[in-house]
């Protein structure tokens, strides 16, 4: 059913720390690995070893340069995946009911057996979170690793999305953003977590933590070090004198 | 947006077909027996041919029947329901006219309303998308409906109606283009809001996430088709609106002038429909520093 639920019991989502992300793309690879081997159709590649490789990814890391008026430019790595929006436009446009938002935890999923591959949900998503798989011809998107987070066959520390488990910098956090006392909600509150494209009215669940203010780095060229000993002594002093006379 | 030929053919042909079905439904011209057969055959060929073309861009056309289920939320589903209802109702209307020469006005009018409803729901599929500011305006359904009614009137031999509707559609088209050219910058979505980093400084895409292309870039960031946009606009305007109108004014409403005008109009609409997709910019391009 493509009508959105009025409310969801939980709002599971990610909090991504733009201050901490180092842009290593480990989350991209672990996402591709987990989601190729598990839930739904594999994330295929076309022409993988050829001249023009292309493939399906549910998570991609952009890098942006931000130049303040006075201080030097900063480089900010920017992981982007489905934001599991409360008002998800990708869900309501679906003609078949394949695209849906779960009442119990707010995760937006695709029933791949009902997907006709029309692509309209990808058109409706402002974030580019959905990609049509080139092999299976169905729409793929982040499942928030729904097959990990409730999986009692996994050790408890692994019951988080693959990207969160993998991140070596601790830049990705997972939890219930509908519960104001949860660790992720507290983090969002403390760090001023923000929505992407709020003007699109999608009410994303995932939040981004803005980079902290940087130290004031001077833009002038580095100065040479001051000499520690102006007068040379001993052998070096003799050499200095000799070279002066030559 | 990627101008998929199947979608351009679909919207152009089915627009003409459902436009003609509208005029036949309200009894202009009031045809029966052989006349009805010829008119309805043309209308159904255009409408059904267009619908079939639209299934070519589906990944799984064999599941297309599922698209009739979500009419409560999805404009694409509503379009499917409207199209099938219009074809069934007008199919019955045509059957009675062709074989019994019998016209049931109510059936025709309901079918005509459903035919217009199909064109309207087609337009709403694009209009609803906030992600494509050029489409996200009430002028889009006005454009689709006026084009469909004008093309239908040409095919149905309704000379005066065709002239007036060509004028309305032409003015709407120009207005739609002019608004569209500033729609993206007026939408308020830019790289600053897309990244949330605008409060720090000027944001620039430094490095894309991948060295090759991907589904998003191929589907949403299509720059090749925009190269000749101004030339294509002139072609669409001259062939689609000006020449058909001039033909009708100079040579009257005879069948040859009307048929030639209809052909020119269809060519112009196809050019306009190419631009409709090729010029449309999706906000996701911002993340890649492109539009």
Interface residues (C-beta under 8 A of the other chain):
Chain A: X1 X2 X3 X4 X18 X25 X28 X52 X53 X54 X55 X56 X57 X60 X61 X62 X63 X64 X65 X66 X67 X68 X69 X73 X74 X75 X76 X78 X80 X89 X91 X92 X93 X94 X95 X96 X97 X98 X114 X115 X116 X117 X118 X119 X120 X122 X123 X124 X125 X126 X127 X128 X131 X132 X134 X136 X137 X138 X194 X195 X196 X197 X198 X199 X200 X201 X208 X210 X211
Chain B: X1 X57 X58 X59 X60 X61 X63 X64 X66 X67 X68 X69 X70 X72 X73 X74 X75 X76 X77 X80 X125 X128 X129 X130 X131 X132 X187 X188 X189 X191 X193 X194 X195 X196 X197 X199 X200 X201 X202 X203 X204 X205 X206 X207 X208 X209 X210 X212 X213 X214 X215 X216 X219 X220 X282 X283 X284 X287 X288
